[in-house]
Each structure stands twice: as structure tokens, then as C-alpha cells.
């Protein structure tokens, strides 16, 4: 998952180019990684992808993303 450094939100919206074919879907896997599906293709979103295409739903910010994982050990 990713978290906005400005407002701490984890919700985002993908802004993809209009020439992208197929439906864009976002999901998370068992490791809390963000999976992006575009048509038949599927890949794990990394920080570079997020900062290029993801807009924060909290503050409309872009390029403020950082990795955010729930870690039960270090959360103590
Ligand atoms: Zn934000």
C-alpha cells in the first residue's frame, strides 16, 4: 500500500492516459502490495508508478506517495 505524505490518506485515483486500452482496476494482494490491472496485463505498482499516475483522494496531491505497510511487529 501507499500513503500520502501530505495528508496520510491511502486512497488514490489513477490517472491514466486516454490511449490506454482496456479497463484499469486496482487491487491489493496478500502482501498489501497494490496490483494494477490494465486489460490483460497485471503488475505491482511501485513508488515510481504511483508518483506518476496516482492522485490522492484526500488532498488531490500527486507525487507525495510513500510506501505504507501494516507491520504488526514494528507497530508496537
Ligand atoms: Zn493527500
PDB file of the backbone (N, CA, C, O) and the ligand in Angstrom, with CONECT records:
HET     ZN  A 101       1
ATOM      1  N   UNK A   1       0.839  -1.190   0.000  1.00  0.00           N
ATOM      2  CA  UNK A   1       0.000   0.000   0.000  1.00  0.00           C
ATOM      3  C   UNK A   1       0.880   1.248   0.000  1.00  0.00           C
ATOM      4  O   UNK A   1       2.086   1.205   0.242  1.00  0.00           O
ATOM      5  N   UNK A   2       0.217   2.340  -0.280  1.00  0.00           N
ATOM      6  CA  UNK A   2       0.931   3.608  -0.297  1.00  0.00           C
ATOM      7  C   UNK A   2       0.182   4.621   0.557  1.00  0.00           C
ATOM      8  O   UNK A   2      -1.035   4.541   0.721  1.00  0.00           O
ATOM      9  N   UNK A   3       0.921   5.558   1.088  1.00  0.00           N
ATOM     10  CA  UNK A   3       0.305   6.587   1.910  1.00  0.00           C
ATOM     11  C   UNK A   3       0.787   7.956   1.437  1.00  0.00           C
ATOM     12  O   UNK A   3       1.954   8.147   1.097  1.00  0.00           O
ATOM     13  N   UNK A   4      -0.164   8.907   1.429  1.00  0.00           N
ATOM     14  CA  UNK A   4       0.175  10.264   1.038  1.00  0.00           C
ATOM     15  C   UNK A   4       0.957  10.935   2.158  1.00  0.00           C
ATOM     16  O   UNK A   4       0.525  10.932   3.311  1.00  0.00           O
ATOM     17  N   UNK A   5       2.108  11.509   1.821  1.00  0.00           N
ATOM     18  CA  UNK A   5       2.951  12.144   2.832  1.00  0.00           C
ATOM     19  C   UNK A   5       2.354  13.471   3.305  1.00  0.00           C
ATOM     20  O   UNK A   5       2.716  13.978   4.367  1.00  0.00           O
ATOM     21  N   UNK A   6       1.451  14.021   2.519  1.00  0.00           N
ATOM     22  CA  UNK A   6       0.870  15.311   2.889  1.00  0.00           C
ATOM     23  C   UNK A   6      -0.286  15.153   3.869  1.00  0.00           C
ATOM     24  O   UNK A   6      -0.344  15.841   4.888  1.00  0.00           O
ATOM     25  N   UNK A   7      -1.217  14.231   3.550  1.00  0.00           N
ATOM     26  CA  UNK A   7      -2.440  14.144   4.360  1.00  0.00           C
ATOM     27  C   UNK A   7      -2.648  12.757   4.962  1.00  0.00           C
ATOM     28  O   UNK A   7      -3.673  12.520   5.601  1.00  0.00           O
ATOM     29  N   UNK A   8      -1.711  11.844   4.777  1.00  0.00           N
ATOM     30  CA  UNK A   8      -1.750  10.496   5.351  1.00  0.00           C
ATOM     31  C   UNK A   8      -2.843   9.606   4.767  1.00  0.00           C
ATOM     32  O   UNK A   8      -3.087   8.518   5.289  1.00  0.00           O
ATOM     33  N   UNK A   9      -3.494  10.035   3.715  1.00  0.00           N
ATOM     34  CA  UNK A   9      -4.529   9.202   3.121  1.00  0.00           C
ATOM     35  C   UNK A   9      -3.905   8.040   2.360  1.00  0.00           C
ATOM     36  O   UNK A   9      -2.784   8.140   1.861  1.00  0.00           O
ATOM     37  N   UNK A  10      -4.639   6.943   2.279  1.00  0.00           N
ATOM     38  CA  UNK A  10      -4.154   5.804   1.497  1.00  0.00           C
ATOM     39  C   UNK A  10      -5.022   5.577   0.259  1.00  0.00           C
ATOM     40  O   UNK A  10      -4.737   4.691  -0.547  1.00  0.00           O
ATOM     41  N   UNK A  11      -6.064   6.366   0.109  1.00  0.00           N
ATOM     42  CA  UNK A  11      -6.947   6.238  -1.045  1.00  0.00           C
ATOM     43  C   UNK A  11      -6.407   7.080  -2.190  1.00  0.00           C
ATOM     44  O   UNK A  11      -5.932   8.200  -2.001  1.00  0.00           O
ATOM     45  N   UNK A  12      -6.494   6.511  -3.373  1.00  0.00           N
ATOM     46  CA  UNK A  12      -5.991   7.262  -4.523  1.00  0.00           C
ATOM     47  C   UNK A  12      -6.801   6.942  -5.757  1.00  0.00           C
ATOM     48  O   UNK A  12      -7.586   5.995  -5.794  1.00  0.00           O
ATOM     49  N   UNK A  13      -6.588   7.746  -6.745  1.00  0.00           N
ATOM     50  CA  UNK A  13      -7.249   7.555  -8.023  1.00  0.00           C
ATOM     51  C   UNK A  13      -6.167   7.538  -9.095  1.00  0.00           C
ATOM     52  O   UNK A  13      -5.251   8.360  -9.077  1.00  0.00           O
ATOM     53  N   UNK A  14      -6.278   6.612 -10.013  1.00  0.00           N
ATOM     54  CA  UNK A  14      -5.263   6.531 -11.051  1.00  0.00           C
ATOM     55  C   UNK A  14      -5.632   7.426 -12.221  1.00  0.00           C
ATOM     56  O   UNK A  14      -6.769   7.443 -12.693  1.00  0.00           O
ATOM     57  N   UNK A  15      -4.643   8.158 -12.662  1.00  0.00           N
ATOM     58  CA  UNK A  15      -4.840   8.977 -13.850  1.00  0.00           C
ATOM     59  C   UNK A  15      -4.033   8.341 -14.971  1.00  0.00           C
ATOM     60  O   UNK A  15      -2.806   8.440 -15.007  1.00  0.00           O
ATOM     61  N   UNK A  16      -4.729   7.699 -15.869  1.00  0.00           N
ATOM     62  CA  UNK A  16      -4.035   7.015 -16.955  1.00  0.00           C
ATOM     63  C   UNK A  16      -4.321   7.730 -18.267  1.00  0.00           C
ATOM     64  O   UNK A  16      -5.344   8.389 -18.454  1.00  0.00           O
ATOM     65  N   UNK A  17      -3.375   7.564 -19.146  1.00  0.00           N
ATOM     66  CA  UNK A  17      -3.515   8.207 -20.457  1.00  0.00           C
ATOM     67  C   UNK A  17      -4.729   7.654 -21.195  1.00  0.00           C
ATOM     68  O   UNK A  17      -5.117   6.499 -21.020  1.00  0.00           O
ATOM     69  N   UNK A  18      -5.301   8.494 -22.005  1.00  0.00           N
ATOM     70  CA  UNK A  18      -6.507   8.097 -22.721  1.00  0.00           C
ATOM     71  C   UNK A  18      -6.235   7.028 -23.766  1.00  0.00           C
ATOM     72  O   UNK A  18      -7.152   6.343 -24.220  1.00  0.00           O
ATOM     73  N   UNK A  19      -4.963   6.887 -24.147  1.00  0.00           N
ATOM     74  CA  UNK A  19      -4.666   5.878 -25.162  1.00  0.00           C
ATOM     75  C   UNK A  19      -4.461   4.491 -24.553  1.00  0.00           C
ATOM     76  O   UNK A  19      -4.179   3.532 -25.272  1.00  0.00           O
ATOM     77  N   UNK A  20      -4.604   4.382 -23.222  1.00  0.00           N
ATOM     78  CA  UNK A  20      -4.508   3.068 -22.589  1.00  0.00           C
ATOM     79  C   UNK A  20      -5.749   2.258 -22.933  1.00  0.00           C
ATOM     80  O   UNK A  20      -6.878   2.695 -22.712  1.00  0.00           O
ATOM     81  N   UNK A  21      -5.519   1.079 -23.474  1.00  0.00           N
ATOM     82  CA  UNK A  21      -6.628   0.224 -23.874  1.00  0.00           C
ATOM     83  C   UNK A  21      -7.086  -0.629 -22.692  1.00  0.00           C
ATOM     84  O   UNK A  21      -6.277  -1.117 -21.902  1.00  0.00           O
ATOM     85  N   UNK A  22      -8.367  -0.789 -22.598  1.00  0.00           N
ATOM     86  CA  UNK A  22      -8.892  -1.702 -21.592  1.00  0.00           C
ATOM     87  C   UNK A  22      -9.198  -1.022 -20.274  1.00  0.00           C
ATOM     88  O   UNK A  22      -8.863   0.142 -20.054  1.00  0.00           O
ATOM     89  N   UNK A  23      -9.832  -1.765 -19.422  1.00  0.00           N
ATOM     90  CA  UNK A  23     -10.275  -1.254 -18.137  1.00  0.00           C
ATOM     91  C   UNK A  23      -9.114  -1.290 -17.141  1.00  0.00           C
ATOM     92  O   UNK A  23      -8.319  -2.230 -17.135  1.00  0.00           O
ATOM     93  N   UNK A  24      -9.028  -0.268 -16.312  1.00  0.00           N
ATOM     94  CA  UNK A  24      -7.989  -0.224 -15.290  1.00  0.00           C
ATOM     95  C   UNK A  24      -8.605  -0.570 -13.942  1.00  0.00           C
ATOM     96  O   UNK A  24      -9.572   0.055 -13.504  1.00  0.00           O
ATOM     97  N   UNK A  25      -8.027  -1.580 -13.290  1.00  0.00           N
ATOM     98  CA  UNK A  25      -8.520  -1.979 -11.978  1.00  0.00           C
ATOM     99  C   UNK A  25      -7.374  -1.998 -10.982  1.00  0.00           C
ATOM    100  O   UNK A  25      -6.233  -2.298 -11.331  1.00  0.00           O
ATOM    101  N   UNK A  26      -7.694  -1.675  -9.747  1.00  0.00           N
ATOM    102  CA  UNK A  26      -6.684  -1.668  -8.692  1.00  0.00           C
ATOM    103  C   UNK A  26      -7.115  -2.616  -7.590  1.00  0.00           C
ATOM    104  O   UNK A  26      -8.269  -2.605  -7.161  1.00  0.00           O
ATOM    105  N   UNK A  27      -6.187  -3.432  -7.139  1.00  0.00           N
ATOM    106  CA  UNK A  27      -6.468  -4.357  -6.044  1.00  0.00           C
ATOM    107  C   UNK A  27      -5.231  -4.464  -5.168  1.00  0.00           C
ATOM    108  O   UNK A  27      -4.166  -3.961  -5.526  1.00  0.00           O
ATOM    109  N   UNK A  28      -5.369  -5.119  -4.022  1.00  0.00           N
ATOM    110  CA  UNK A  28      -4.188  -5.393  -3.207  1.00  0.00           C
ATOM    111  C   UNK A  28      -4.054  -6.896  -3.029  1.00  0.00           C
ATOM    112  O   UNK A  28      -5.055  -7.611  -2.984  1.00  0.00           O
ATOM    113  N   UNK A  29      -2.826  -7.375  -2.927  1.00  0.00           N
ATOM    114  CA  UNK A  29      -2.613  -8.803  -2.725  1.00  0.00           C
ATOM    115  C   UNK A  29      -2.376  -9.102  -1.248  1.00  0.00           C
ATOM    116  O   UNK A  29      -2.522  -8.226  -0.396  1.00  0.00           O
ATOM    117  N   UNK A  30      -2.008 -10.350  -0.956  1.00  0.00           N
ATOM    118  CA  UNK A  30      -1.851 -10.763   0.439  1.00  0.00           C
ATOM    119  C   UNK A  30      -0.673 -10.084   1.123  1.00  0.00           C
ATOM    120  O   UNK A  30      -0.566 -10.122   2.349  1.00  0.00           O
ATOM    121  N   UNK A  31       0.202  -9.473   0.357  1.00  0.00           N
ATOM    122  CA  UNK A  31       1.336  -8.755   0.938  1.00  0.00           C
ATOM    123  C   UNK A  31       1.072  -7.266   1.050  1.00  0.00           C
ATOM    124  O   UNK A  31       1.977  -6.484   1.338  1.00  0.00           O
ATOM    125  N   UNK A  32      -0.182  -6.878   0.819  1.00  0.00           N
ATOM    126  CA  UNK A  32      -0.560  -5.468   0.870  1.00  0.00           C
ATOM    127  C   UNK A  32       0.063  -4.658  -0.251  1.00  0.00           C
ATOM    128  O   UNK A  32       0.164  -3.434  -0.165  1.00  0.00           O
ATOM    129  N   UNK A  33       0.475  -5.337  -1.287  1.00  0.00           N
ATOM    130  CA  UNK A  33       1.004  -4.624  -2.434  1.00  0.00           C
ATOM    131  C   UNK A  33      -0.147  -4.227  -3.348  1.00  0.00           C
ATOM    132  O   UNK A  33      -1.168  -4.911  -3.415  1.00  0.00           O
ATOM    133  N   UNK A  34       0.029  -3.143  -4.029  1.00  0.00           N
ATOM    134  CA  UNK A  34      -1.014  -2.651  -4.919  1.00  0.00           C
ATOM    135  C   UNK A  34      -0.833  -3.268  -6.304  1.00  0.00           C
ATOM    136  O   UNK A  34       0.208  -3.117  -6.943  1.00  0.00           O
ATOM    137  N   UNK A  35      -1.869  -3.962  -6.743  1.00  0.00           N
ATOM    138  CA  UNK A  35      -1.844  -4.605  -8.056  1.00  0.00           C
ATOM    139  C   UNK A  35      -2.682  -3.778  -9.023  1.00  0.00           C
ATOM    140  O   UNK A  35      -3.841  -3.464  -8.749  1.00  0.00           O
ATOM    141  N   UNK A  36      -2.095  -3.439 -10.132  1.00  0.00           N
ATOM    142  CA  UNK A  36      -2.820  -2.689 -11.151  1.00  0.00           C
ATOM    143  C   UNK A  36      -3.064  -3.604 -12.341  1.00  0.00           C
ATOM    144  O   UNK A  36      -2.143  -4.215 -12.883  1.00  0.00           O
ATOM    145  N   UNK A  37      -4.329  -3.681 -12.731  1.00  0.00           N
ATOM    146  CA  UNK A  37      -4.674  -4.494 -13.899  1.00  0.00           C
ATOM    147  C   UNK A  37      -5.140  -3.562 -15.001  1.00  0.00           C
ATOM    148  O   UNK A  37      -6.061  -2.764 -14.824  1.00  0.00           O
ATOM    149  N   UNK A  38      -4.485  -3.683 -16.137  1.00  0.00           N
ATOM    150  CA  UNK A  38      -4.886  -2.904 -17.310  1.00  0.00           C
ATOM    151  C   UNK A  38      -5.156  -3.901 -18.426  1.00  0.00           C
ATOM    152  O   UNK A  38      -4.232  -4.503 -18.973  1.00  0.00           O
ATOM    153  N   UNK A  39      -6.426  -4.068 -18.757  1.00  0.00           N
ATOM    154  CA  UNK A  39      -6.781  -5.064 -19.756  1.00  0.00           C
ATOM    155  C   UNK A  39      -6.333  -6.439 -19.307  1.00  0.00           C
ATOM    156  O   UNK A  39      -6.760  -6.913 -18.254  1.00  0.00           O
ATOM    157  N   UNK A  40      -5.475  -7.094 -20.090  1.00  0.00           N
ATOM    158  CA  UNK A  40      -4.991  -8.431 -19.751  1.00  0.00           C
ATOM    159  C   UNK A  40      -3.694  -8.380 -18.952  1.00  0.00           C
ATOM    160  O   UNK A  40      -3.200  -9.408 -18.489  1.00  0.00           O
ATOM    161  N   UNK A  41      -3.146  -7.177 -18.794  1.00  0.00           N
ATOM    162  CA  UNK A  41      -1.863  -7.078 -18.103  1.00  0.00           C
ATOM    163  C   UNK A  41      -2.055  -6.768 -16.629  1.00  0.00           C
ATOM    164  O   UNK A  41      -3.034  -6.135 -16.233  1.00  0.00           O
ATOM    165  N   UNK A  42      -1.107  -7.224 -15.829  1.00  0.00           N
ATOM    166  CA  UNK A  42      -1.196  -7.056 -14.390  1.00  0.00           C
ATOM    167  C   UNK A  42       0.207  -6.823 -13.854  1.00  0.00           C
ATOM    168  O   UNK A  42       1.145  -7.529 -14.224  1.00  0.00           O
ATOM    169  N   UNK A  43       0.350  -5.837 -12.986  1.00  0.00           N
ATOM    170  CA  UNK A  43       1.666  -5.603 -12.414  1.00  0.00           C
ATOM    171  C   UNK A  43       1.539  -4.982 -11.035  1.00  0.00           C
ATOM    172  O   UNK A  43       0.491  -4.453 -10.665  1.00  0.00           O
ATOM    173  N   UNK A  44       2.614  -5.057 -10.292  1.00  0.00           N
ATOM    174  CA  UNK A  44       2.651  -4.481  -8.945  1.00  0.00           C
ATOM    175  C   UNK A  44       3.080  -3.026  -9.057  1.00  0.00           C
ATOM    176  O   UNK A  44       4.123  -2.715  -9.631  1.00  0.00           O
ATOM    177  N   UNK A  45       2.267  -2.147  -8.504  1.00  0.00           N
ATOM    178  CA  UNK A  45       2.595  -0.725  -8.572  1.00  0.00           C
ATOM    179  C   UNK A  45       3.776  -0.425  -7.652  1.00  0.00           C
ATOM    180  O   UNK A  45       3.773  -0.808  -6.482  1.00  0.00           O
ATOM    181  N   UNK A  46       4.774   0.256  -8.183  1.00  0.00           N
ATOM    182  CA  UNK A  46       5.868   0.700  -7.332  1.00  0.00           C
ATOM    183  C   UNK A  46       5.763   2.212  -7.124  1.00  0.00           C
ATOM    184  O   UNK A  46       4.870   2.875  -7.651  1.00  0.00           O
ATOM    185  N   UNK A  47       6.684   2.716  -6.357  1.00  0.00           N
ATOM    186  CA  UNK A  47       6.610   4.131  -5.978  1.00  0.00           C
ATOM    187  C   UNK A  47       6.693   5.050  -7.199  1.00  0.00           C
ATOM    188  O   UNK A  47       6.048   6.097  -7.246  1.00  0.00           O
ATOM    189  N   UNK A  48       7.485   4.649  -8.172  1.00  0.00           N
ATOM    190  CA  UNK A  48       7.627   5.466  -9.365  1.00  0.00           C
ATOM    191  C   UNK A  48       6.307   5.536 -10.131  1.00  0.00           C
ATOM    192  O   UNK A  48       5.909   6.594 -10.619  1.00  0.00           O
ATOM    193  N   UNK A  49       5.642   4.390 -10.226  1.00  0.00           N
ATOM    194  CA  UNK A  49       4.345   4.356 -10.898  1.00  0.00           C
ATOM    195  C   UNK A  49       3.343   5.238 -10.162  1.00  0.00           C
ATOM    196  O   UNK A  49       2.622   6.020 -10.782  1.00  0.00           O
ATOM    197  N   UNK A  50       3.302   5.109  -8.848  1.00  0.00           N
ATOM    198  CA  UNK A  50       2.344   5.877  -8.050  1.00  0.00           C
ATOM    199  C   UNK A  50       2.555   7.370  -8.239  1.00  0.00           C
ATOM    200  O   UNK A  50       1.606   8.124  -8.451  1.00  0.00           O
ATOM    201  N   UNK A  51       3.808   7.783  -8.160  1.00  0.00           N
ATOM    202  CA  UNK A  51       4.093   9.216  -8.248  1.00  0.00           C
ATOM    203  C   UNK A  51       3.874   9.767  -9.657  1.00  0.00           C
ATOM    204  O   UNK A  51       3.866  10.980  -9.867  1.00  0.00           O
ATOM    205  N   UNK A  52       3.698   8.873 -10.602  1.00  0.00           N
ATOM    206  CA  UNK A  52       3.399   9.333 -11.950  1.00  0.00           C
ATOM    207  C   UNK A  52       1.901   9.367 -12.222  1.00  0.00           C
ATOM    208  O   UNK A  52       1.410  10.250 -12.926  1.00  0.00           O
ATOM    209  N   UNK A  53       1.174   8.395 -11.658  1.00  0.00           N
ATOM    210  CA  UNK A  53      -0.197   8.204 -12.113  1.00  0.00           C
ATOM    211  C   UNK A  53      -1.256   8.280 -11.022  1.00  0.00           C
ATOM    212  O   UNK A  53      -2.447   8.301 -11.332  1.00  0.00           O
ATOM    213  N   UNK A  54      -0.858   8.323  -9.758  1.00  0.00           N
ATOM    214  CA  UNK A  54      -1.862   8.262  -8.698  1.00  0.00           C
ATOM    215  C   UNK A  54      -2.096   9.638  -8.078  1.00  0.00           C
ATOM    216  O   UNK A  54      -1.160  10.339  -7.692  1.00  0.00           O
ATOM    217  N   UNK A  55      -3.366   9.997  -7.998  1.00  0.00           N
ATOM    218  CA  UNK A  55      -3.750  11.256  -7.373  1.00  0.00           C
ATOM    219  C   UNK A  55      -4.413  10.929  -6.041  1.00  0.00           C
ATOM    220  O   UNK A  55      -5.292  10.071  -5.963  1.00  0.00           O
ATOM    221  N   UNK A  56      -3.980  11.624  -4.999  1.00  0.00           N
ATOM    222  CA  UNK A  56      -4.514  11.395  -3.662  1.00  0.00           C
ATOM    223  C   UNK A  56      -5.981  11.817  -3.591  1.00  0.00           C
ATOM    224  O   UNK A  56      -6.356  12.892  -4.059  1.00  0.00           O
ATOM    225  N   UNK A  57      -6.806  10.944  -2.992  1.00  0.00           N
ATOM    226  CA  UNK A  57      -8.218  11.298  -2.840  1.00  0.00           C
ATOM    227  C   UNK A  57      -8.423  12.250  -1.675  1.00  0.00           C
ATOM    228  O   UNK A  57      -9.462  12.904  -1.580  1.00  0.00           O
ATOM    229  N   UNK A  58      -7.442  12.334  -0.789  1.00  0.00           N
ATOM    230  CA  UNK A  58      -7.584  13.202   0.365  1.00  0.00           C
ATOM    231  C   UNK A  58      -7.283  14.654   0.051  1.00  0.00           C
ATOM    232  O   UNK A  58      -8.041  15.543   0.438  1.00  0.00           O
ATOM    233  N   UNK A  59      -6.179  14.907  -0.651  1.00  0.00           N
ATOM    234  CA  UNK A  59      -5.748  16.298  -0.851  1.00  0.00           C
ATOM    235  C   UNK A  59      -5.513  16.623  -2.326  1.00  0.00           C
ATOM    236  O   UNK A  59      -5.006  17.695  -2.653  1.00  0.00           O
ATOM    237  N   UNK A  60      -5.883  15.695  -3.221  1.00  0.00           N
ATOM    238  CA  UNK A  60      -5.661  15.875  -4.659  1.00  0.00           C
ATOM    239  C   UNK A  60      -4.180  15.999  -5.005  1.00  0.00           C
ATOM    240  O   UNK A  60      -3.825  16.408  -6.110  1.00  0.00           O
ATOM    241  N   UNK A  61      -3.338  15.651  -4.074  1.00  0.00           N
ATOM    242  CA  UNK A  61      -1.905  15.759  -4.308  1.00  0.00           C
ATOM    243  C   UNK A  61      -1.389  14.630  -5.182  1.00  0.00           C
ATOM    244  O   UNK A  61      -1.972  13.548  -5.243  1.00  0.00           O
ATOM    245  N   UNK A  62      -0.300  14.905  -5.846  1.00  0.00           N
ATOM    246  CA  UNK A  62       0.368  13.884  -6.641  1.00  0.00           C
ATOM    247  C   UNK A  62       1.856  13.980  -6.318  1.00  0.00           C
ATOM    248  O   UNK A  62       2.344  15.039  -5.923  1.00  0.00           O
ATOM    249  N   UNK A  63       2.569  12.880  -6.487  1.00  0.00           N
ATOM    250  CA  UNK A  63       4.000  12.813  -6.173  1.00  0.00           C
ATOM    251  C   UNK A  63       4.284  12.965  -4.682  1.00  0.00           C
ATOM    252  O   UNK A  63       5.369  13.411  -4.306  1.00  0.00           O
ATOM    253  N   UNK A  64       3.348  12.611  -3.845  1.00  0.00           N
ATOM    254  CA  UNK A  64       3.595  12.659  -2.403  1.00  0.00           C
ATOM    255  C   UNK A  64       3.517  11.272  -1.774  1.00  0.00           C
ATOM    256  O   UNK A  64       3.378  11.143  -0.558  1.00  0.00           O
ATOM    257  N   UNK A  65       3.606  10.244  -2.601  1.00  0.00           N
ATOM    258  CA  UNK A  65       3.393   8.896  -2.079  1.00  0.00           C
ATOM    259  C   UNK A  65       4.626   8.317  -1.436  1.00  0.00           C
ATOM    260  O   UNK A  65       5.757   8.604  -1.830  1.00  0.00           O
ATOM    261  N   UNK A  66       4.380   7.490  -0.432  1.00  0.00           N
ATOM    262  CA  UNK A  66       5.439   6.724   0.188  1.00  0.00           C
ATOM    263  C   UNK A  66       4.880   5.336   0.499  1.00  0.00           C
ATOM    264  O   UNK A  66       3.666   5.156   0.598  1.00  0.00           O
ATOM    265  N   UNK A  67       5.765   4.365   0.652  1.00  0.00           N
ATOM    266  CA  UNK A  67       5.295   3.018   0.970  1.00  0.00           C
ATOM    267  C   UNK A  67       4.658   2.994   2.356  1.00  0.00           C
ATOM    268  O   UNK A  67       5.095   3.691   3.272  1.00  0.00           O
ATOM    269  N   UNK A  68       3.634   2.190   2.485  1.00  0.00           N
ATOM    270  CA  UNK A  68       2.937   2.066   3.761  1.00  0.00           C
ATOM    271  C   UNK A  68       2.467   0.635   3.917  1.00  0.00           C
ATOM    272  O   UNK A  68       1.569   0.186   3.204  1.00  0.00           O
ATOM    273  N   UNK A  69       3.081  -0.086   4.858  1.00  0.00           N
ATOM    274  CA  UNK A  69       2.687  -1.466   5.112  1.00  0.00           C
ATOM    275  C   UNK A  69       2.340  -1.622   6.590  1.00  0.00           C
ATOM    276  O   UNK A  69       3.001  -1.085   7.478  1.00  0.00           O
ATOM    277  N   UNK A  70       1.277  -2.380   6.806  1.00  0.00           N
ATOM    278  CA  UNK A  70       0.942  -2.721   8.188  1.00  0.00           C
ATOM    279  C   UNK A  70       1.935  -3.770   8.652  1.00  0.00           C
ATOM    280  O   UNK A  70       2.009  -4.858   8.080  1.00  0.00           O
ATOM    281  N   UNK A  71       2.676  -3.457   9.656  1.00  0.00           N
ATOM    282  CA  UNK A  71       3.645  -4.402  10.176  1.00  0.00           C
ATOM    283  C   UNK A  71       3.376  -4.616  11.657  1.00  0.00           C
ATOM    284  O   UNK A  71       3.704  -3.755  12.474  1.00  0.00           O
ATOM    285  N   UNK A  72       2.785  -5.748  12.015  1.00  0.00           N
ATOM    286  CA  UNK A  72       2.374  -5.963  13.408  1.00  0.00           C
ATOM    287  C   UNK A  72       3.547  -5.954  14.386  1.00  0.00           C
ATOM    288  O   UNK A  72       3.362  -5.675  15.570  1.00  0.00           O
ATOM    289  N   UNK A  73       4.750  -6.257  13.901  1.00  0.00           N
ATOM    290  CA  UNK A  73       5.900  -6.289  14.800  1.00  0.00           C
ATOM    291  C   UNK A  73       6.380  -4.878  15.126  1.00  0.00           C
ATOM    292  O   UNK A  73       6.524  -4.511  16.292  1.00  0.00           O
ATOM    293  N   UNK A  74       6.626  -4.092  14.074  1.00  0.00           N
ATOM    294  CA  UNK A  74       7.173  -2.767  14.320  1.00  0.00           C
ATOM    295  C   UNK A  74       6.119  -1.759  14.735  1.00  0.00           C
ATOM    296  O   UNK A  74       6.451  -0.635  15.111  1.00  0.00           O
ATOM    297  N   UNK A  75       4.839  -2.152  14.671  1.00  0.00           N
ATOM    298  CA  UNK A  75       3.763  -1.227  15.048  1.00  0.00           C
ATOM    299  C   UNK A  75       3.604  -1.143  16.559  1.00  0.00           C
ATOM    300  O   UNK A  75       2.837  -0.323  17.063  1.00  0.00           O
ATOM    301  N   UNK A  76       4.332  -1.993  17.280  1.00  0.00           N
ATOM    302  CA  UNK A  76       4.199  -1.989  18.730  1.00  0.00           C
ATOM    303  C   UNK A  76       4.778  -0.711  19.355  1.00  0.00           C
ATOM    304  O   UNK A  76       4.744  -0.550  20.575  1.00  0.00           O
TER     305      UNK A  76
HETATM  306 ZN    ZN A 101      -3.015  13.541   0.259  1.00  0.00          ZN
END
